[in-house]
Amino acid sequence: MEIAQLLTNIVNTKFDIQFTGLSLNASKIQPGDIFVALQGSKSHGADYADQAIDRGCVAILVDAKNLECNVPTIRIDNLSDHLPTLAKTYYSDATKVELIGVTGTNGKTSVAHFISQLLNKLGTNTGLIGTLGIDKNSQQSSNTTPDILTLYRALNEYYQHDIKTAVLEVSSHALAQNRIEGLNITQAVFTNFSQDHLDYHHSLEMYKSEKIKLFQLDSLKSVVLNVDDASFKDFDIASKDVEKFNYSIDDFDDIKISEYGFITHLNGFVFEVPFLGEFNLMNVLTAYNTLKALGFKDEQVIPLLHQLSPPPGRMQKNAQQLIWIDYAHTPDAIEKAIITLQDHYPEHKIRVIFGCGGNRDKDKRAKMGKITSKLADTIILTNDNPRDENPQAIIDDILSGIDDSYEVIITENRQTAIENAVITLGEDECLLIAGKGHETTQIFNHETIESNDNDMVLAAIIEAARLKKIKNKQR
């Protein structure tokens, strides 16, 4: 059925408007698009009609009220229920792309990047969609998994550019909101499970039940599961009766810590994993097993593992100093990041800068404070996307998990916190800047400012060198 006929059937009125795409986000409208104005979300809904029109939309589908504007508007009751059909009908090539869906609380981005790198090295032109955006057209996404129309549009373009395979980070929100409905997900990959997003899911069991949905899709040919995770059995039992590839850290025959990562033995091969942290060993194993699930052999995949490179903001080390930027924003992730530095730099003290996002899971704040205070030698609390919350209230929540005897430095301004930490960093210290990773903005109430941890670190290193030069001249 053509899209015009579909819309005609839905609205019971002839629809003959010429258009070039469908978009839920007014800020992403391209000239010729139809703006699908759902209510209740940022950049969605009739309140953003003027912005969509200014960007060139030719019509608006609306579910809440009729609009008076200079483009045709069509009222459709229960508009959100029609999104999957609209997406599949207009972006019909999207379902021809075979997808590898990666889910888990932590590690999704690294694993997805590793899988994509390996497939590309092995000659499979592969797309990648996730937290860092949509790779082939450099389109940024505000969500780990884009909305259903953006996702279908991207996959449709992939297929038309002869990209028949893609790796997709699948968030619990995407599963709860049916953003992946109808897609051809043939492999499902589970990294790990721990606390996150309880502001949305309300309980760990509800959060887990959404994650598990990925492993129950009829389109699956295989699943890849982390045996070492405490929730493995839940995912294993719930998975469809398809081929299973289970993995464990014990799959390595030997592991030795090296300056830059690990020297490992796996199935007769000896190679270096060029990343810090046991969690990264698991990420590499996850990618390796996903390639096995796709039919590749050890002799094809294992020699490529030492060539992998991390995505931005994932234990990203500054080349000049012992400073790392990491996206760790959950209790489990920040614990693993600190322990990683302790393992690789046992003679060094650990200094940690972090905060927690506003309007998000409040329960994890005290837990992150408690974990960090037990492991780190110095804590600097700062802002991390406060959004609509009072920044000091967020910091107070974190402090509630830290013993009063532990001295905490509080510097709300993130740039100042990073600059001071870098400039005063001792030769016997490692610095972990956690929470924002690759992000380039910070959100305060209704204002979004530029904020890039890596740029701040580089600027602070330059300033530290300048101050040292002045000090040396004064001697």
N, C-alpha and C positions, 0 to 999 in steps of 0.2 A: 504494500500500500504506500502511495506517495504521501509526503508530509502534508501537502495541501489537502488531500482527501481525508487524511487522518484528522486534521484540525477542523475541516468541514463537518466531519462526523461528531467531533467532540462538542462543537459550539452550535451545531444544527443550523449553521449559516454558511453560505459559500465563502470559502477563503481563497483568494487569488492574489495575495500579496507576494511579490518577488523578494526573496531575502537570501542571505549568504551564510547565516549561522544562527545559533541559539546561545544565549548567555544569561546566567543567573546573577552575574556581578556587573553592576552598572559601570564600575571603574575599569572593567575589562572589555567593554563593548567595542567591537570593530565596526567600521562603516558597513551598513547593509544588514546588520544583525537584528534579530528580534530579542527584545529584553523580556525575560521571563521573571516577572516581578512577584516573587514569593515574599510573604510577610515575615518579619521577626528576626532577620539576620542582617549583619553588617553588609552594606552595599546591596542589599536585597530589598525588594518591595517598592510600593508605589511612591514612597517618599524620595526615591532616587530616580524617578522618571525623568526629571529635567537633566540630570547628569547623563543618563543614557541617551537622551535625545541630542544633547550637545556633542556626544561622541559619535553620533551617526546612526542610531537605531531607527528602523523603518516601521516598527510596530511594537506594541507592548501586550503581553499576556498578563493578566492580573487576576488575583484570587480574592482580594479583599473588598475592593470598591471600584466603581467606574471612575475613569479619569477624564478630565477635559484637557486635552493637549493637541498639538498639531501633527500627531501621527496617529494612525488607527490604534484603538485599544479594544481588546477582546476579553471579556469577563469569563473565566472558567472556574466553576466550583471545584473544590478539592484539586487544585492545580498540581500540588506536589505528587498526587497519586499518578498523574499522567507523565511525570518526568522520564521514567525508564522507557516508556513507549515512544515518547518524543525523541529521546536520545537514540534509541535503536533504529527508529525509522529514518531519521535524517542523517545520522552518522553510521550508516549501515556497514561500512567497512571496519568499524572499530572492533566488532566481534570476531573478525578474522585474525586478529593478532593474538598469538598465544602468550599468556601472561604467567609470570612467576610471581606469586603473591607472598610477600614477607611480612610477618607480624610478630609482635612481642613487645614487652615494655621497653627494653633497651636493645641497642644493636641493630635496629632495622636499617638505618641509613648506611652503616658500614657494610653490613651483609649485602644489601642491595647493590652498593657500589662494587663490592668485590665480585659478585656474580656477573654484573654487567661487564667489568673489566676482563674477566676470564673469557666470557663468551665472545667479546670483541677480539681478543687475542687469538681465539680459536676460529675466527673467520665468520662468526654469526653477528651480523649488523643488529645491534640491540639498543632498544630504547630504555630510558630510565626515568621513572616518575616517583617523586617522594618529597621529603622534607626540604631538600635543596632546590626543588622546582622540577620543571620538565626540560630534560637535558637537550634535546635535539633542536629546540627553538628558543632556548634560554629564557623561557617563560617562568617567572617566579610564582610560587603558590603560597598562600597564607596558611594552608593546611597541609598536613603530612600527605593525605590523600585528597586530591582536588574534588570539587563538587562534581556531580554526575555528568553535567553537560560539558564542563571543561575537560573532564577525563575522556569522555567519548570523542570529543573534538580532537584532542591530542592523539588518541589512538587511531582515529580515522586518518589523520595526516601522516602518522607513522606508516600505515599500510600503503597509502598512496605514494609514499617515498620509499617503498620496497623494504620497510622494516617490519618483519613478520613476528618478531619476538620482543618482549619488553619485560622489565622487572618493575614491580609496583610495590611500594611500601603501603601496607594496608593497616590503617589505624582502627581502633575500636569505635571511634566516632563514625568512620566511614561504614563500618559494618552495621552499626545501630541505625544509621540513616539511609541504608540501602544504596550507597553511592556506587557500589560495584555490581549492582544487579544486572544480569544478562551478559556479563563479560566472560570471555573464554579463559578463565584461570585454570591452568592445567597442573600447576605445581603449587603446593602450599607449604610455607616454611615457618617453623616456630623457633624463635631465638630463646626467649626466657619470659618469665612472668613475675612481677612484683608490683608494689603499690604505685598507682598513678591515676590521675583523672577521676578521683572519687567525687569531685565537685559535679561531675556529669553523671557517672554511673551509680553513685551513692554507696556501693558496697563492692568488695573485692570479687564476690561471687557474680554479681551482675556484670562487672568489668570482664571477668574471665569468660562468662557465657557469650559475650559479644565476640571476643577473640576466637572462640571455638567455632563460630559460624563459618569461618574461612575454611575449616577442615571438613566441612559437611557439604560442600558444593558438589553438585552432580557432574560438573565439568572436570573434576580432578582426575589426574592419572597417577599421581604419587604425592606423598607428603614427606617432609624432612623434619625430624623432631629431636629436640635436645633432651637426652636421657638424664642428664645431670640436674635438670631443673626440678624443683619440688612439685611442680604442676604437670610434669610429663605424663603421668598416668591419665589425668583428666583429658588431656589433648589426644592421647593415644586411644583411649576408649571411645571418645567422641568422633574420631576421624572416620571417614568413609572407608569401606573395605577396598583399599587400593594398595599399591606397593608402598612400603614404608622404608625409609632410610633413616635409621636412628644413629646418633653420634654422641660421643662422650670425650672428655679430655683424656681419658685413658686410652683412646685410639692411638695417641702418640706413643711410640715405643720408648722414647726418651726425650726429655726437655731440659735444656740448660740455658740459664739466663745469660745473655750477652749484653754488650754495651748498648746496642741499638734495638734489642728485642730478645729473640730466643733462637738457639740452635736446636732443631727438632729432627727426630727420626720418625718417619711415617711410611709404613708398607715398603721398607727397603730403600727409601729415599732419605737423604740427609740434606737439609736446607735451612736457611735462616728465615724466620718470620720477622720482618723489619718493623715491628710495632711493640710498644710496651704493653704489659698487662695480660693476665691470663684470659680476661674477657675477649681480648683480640685474638688469642689463639682459638677460642671458641667461635669467633666470627669467621675466621679463616676456615675452620672445620665445617661450619655451616655452609659456606659457599662451595667448598670442595664436594660435600655430599649432595648439594643441589645439582652440581655438574654431573655427578655420578647418576643421579636420578634422571637426568636428561640423556643419559646413554654414553657419556664420555668416559674414557679409560684413564687409569692412574697415570700411565706414561704420557698422556696428553695434558693432564691437569696439574699434577704435582710439580713438574719442573717450572710452572708459571707462578706458583704461589709466592716465591720470594720477590716477584716483580710487582706485587700488588702495592698500591698507594692508598693512603687513607683519605676519606673525604674531608673537606675543610671543617675545622672545629671539633674534630674527634681525636683527643690526645694529640693535638697539634703542637709540636715543639718549636720554640723559637730557636733559630740556628745558632745564636750567639750565647744564650744563657740557659740555665736550667728553669725554664718557664714553659708551662703547658696551658693551652686553652682547650677546654672540653665542655661538651654540651650537657654534662651530667646535671640533671635537675630532679632526680628522684633519690630517695634514701639509698637504694641499692647501687645506683650508678656512682654517687659521690663516694660511697664506701669503697667500691672497687677501684676508683681512680686514685684515691689516697693510698690504699694498700699497694697498688701498682708502683707508685713512686717510692714507697718504703722498701719494696722488694728490690728494685733496681738501684736505689741510692740509700742503702742502709746506714751510712755514716752521716747523712744529711738530715736536717730538720725540715719539716714540711709546713709551709705557709699556705693557707687557703683563703681565697676570696669567693664569696657566693652570696646569693640572696634567693628569694622565692617570688614567683610570679603572682600578681594580684588576680582576684576573681578566679582562682584555681584552687585545687585541692589544698585546703588549709591543714588537714590532718598530718600531712607529711612534713610540715615546717619544723615542728618540735623534734620530730624523728631525725631530720637532717642535721639539726643543731646538736642533738645528743651524739649521733654517730661521728660527726666531724670533730667535736670537742674531745672525744675519746681517742681519736687517731692523730689529729693534727697538732702541731706545736703552737701555731698561731692562727687565729681566725679573724678575718676582716669581713664584717657584714656590710652589704651594700644593696643598692637597688637592682632589681631584675624584672623589668616590665611591671611596675606597680599597677598599671591600668587604673581602675576606679577606686582602688583602696588607698588608704593612708600609708605611705611607705614605712613610717615608724611603727604602725600597728603590725605590719608584716614582720618587721625585725623583732618586735616584742614576741610574736608567736614563735619565731626561731629561738629566741633567748629562753623561752619557757622550757626548752629541752636541754639547756646548758646549765651545769652546776654554777652557783654563784661564785665559787672560788676560782673559776676559770676566767681569766682576763680576756675580754673580747674588744677588739677595735671596731668602732662603728663609724663608717664614712658613707653617708647616703649617696653622695655623688659618685657614680661608678667610675668615671674618668679619674677623679681625684684619688679614689681608692686604689686604682690600678697604678697610677703614676707614683704614688707614695710607696706602694709595695715594691715596685720595680726599682725605684731609686735607692731604697734602703735595704734591698735584698742582700743578705750576707753570702759570702763565698761557700758557706757550709749549709746553704738553704736551697730548697726547691720551692717554686711557686706554682700553685694550681689555681687557675682562674676558671671557675665552674659556672654552668648554668645557661649561657647564651651561645657558646660555640660559634657557629657560622653566622649568626644573626647580625644584621647591619643597622638595626633600629632599636629604639627603646620606647615603650608606650607608657605615657603618663596621662591618665584620664582621657581627654579628647585631643591630646597632642602627641604626635610621633616625632621623635628626634633621631638624628643620625647617631649611631652608637656601635662601634666596631671594636671588639676587644683586641683583635690583632693589631689594628692601627694604633690603638692606645698604647699597647706594649712597645711597639716600634718607636713611637714618639717619646715614650718615657726612657727608653734605652739611649736615645740621642741626647735627651736632657741630662741623664745620669752621666754620660760621657763628657758633656759640656761642664757640668759642675765639678767633675773629677779633674778636668783640665785646669779650671780656675783654682781649685784647691792646691794642685801641684805647683802652680805659678806663685802662690802665696807663701809657699814654704821657703 
